[in-house]
Amino acid sequence: MELTFGIIGAVTGIAGLLSSFFSLLHNRIEALKAYFEYERDAEFIKARREVYSLGDSGYEPESIASDKEKANSIALLMSFYHFSGIMVKKHQLPMWIFKDTAAGTTVVRMYEILEPYIKWRRDSQRKNPSLLYANNFE
């Protein structure tokens, strides 16, 4: 009788481990799918286009604050890439999508263009230095 309960317990434990593993795998796949779907969103594409135009023309970070449309576009991108960085750190989004795909090149280019703006925002945030603007975007 004890042997039967032991076997049932072992099988239940193994089934629980397998269930957890496949659940984590499923969550990562869903995160990947959501990442790529969001990158194809019309609003996101428009925001990227605006940021690319900033990189082509050069800009003063302070001037962004007065242009509500550009500020909203930058906020959208910052929020998305910041969240993606958190997902990578929590191992919910694999790092290879930034290293081995065109998405990685896009992220690097976005950061290069937005770096002056990020630094400007951080400098204006000196009241609370523990909250670094877009720190997971780096």
N, C-alpha and C positions, 0 to 999 in steps of 0.2 A: 504494500500500500504506500509506504513512504517513498519507494523507488518510483512509483507512478506519479506521485505529487512532485517529486524532484524533476522528473522528465518533463512534466507539464510546465513547471516553473521555468526550466531552461528554455524550452521552446517558446514560451511567452516572452521571456527576456530577449531572445534572439529576434523574435518578430517585432518587438518594440524598437530594438536597435535598427533593424532594417527599415522600419517605418520612419524613424527619425532621419536616417540617412537620405531616403528618397524624398522626404519632405523638404530637407535642406536643398537638395538638388533641384526640386521643383521650384522652390522660391528663387534660386539663382536664375533659372531659366525665365521665370516670370519677370524678374528684375531686368534681365537683358532685353526681353521683348518690350517692356515698358520704356526702357532707355531709347531703343531704336525707333519705336513708334513716336515718342515725343520729339525726337530730332526731325521727324518728317512732318510735324505739325506746322500749319501755315504761319501761325503767329511766331513760332520759334524760328522758322526760315527767314521771315521778315526781320526779326531782331538780329539774326546773324548777319544779314545783308547790311543792316544799318551799322553794325560794329565794324564790318569789313570796310565800309566807306569811311569810318573814322580813321582806320589804319592807313588808308590810301591818302587821306587829306591831312593827317596830323590834327591834333586838337589839344586844347587846354582843358584839363579835367574840371576846372571850375565852371566852364561854359556848359557842361553837360547838365548841371543842376538846373539851369534856367530853361533848358529844352526838355519839356516834359515827355515827349515821345521818345527821345533818345534815352532819357533817364529810365523810362519804363522798359525799354528794350534791354538796356544793360542790367537792370534789376532782374528781369526774366532770365537772362543768361547766367548771371551770377548765382541766382537761386538754384537753377538747374545744375550747374557744374559744382556748386558747393555741396548740394545734396548727393550728387554722383560720387564726389570725393568721400563723403561720409559712408556711402554704401560700399565703396571699395575698402575703406578702413575696417568696416564691420564684416568684410568678406561676403557680402551679399551680391556684389557686382564684381566680376573678375577683372583683374588689371589688364589682361590681354586685349580687351577692346580698345584700350588707349595706346597700347604699344604696337599692335600688329594690324591695325585697321586705319582707314582714312579718318575715322572719328578721332583718333589720337592726334593726327596732324591738325585737325580742326581745333581741338582743345588747346593745343600748344599755341597756335596762331591767335586764338581768342585771348589767351592769357597775355601774350606779347602785346597785343593791341590795348588790352584793358589794364595792364600793369600800372601805368601812370594814374589812372582813375582809382585803382585799388589802393595805391599808396596815399593818394590824396584823401580818400575816405578814411583810411586808418589814421592819418594825421589829424583829421577833424574829429576822431573818436577818442582822443587822448584822455577824456574824462573817465573812460572805462577800458583800459588797455587789455583787459582779459578777454574782451569780445572783439577779436580780430576779424575785420570784414573779409569775407570770402576766404578764410584761412584753409578750408578744405578744398579749395579750387587749385591750390598750388601744386 
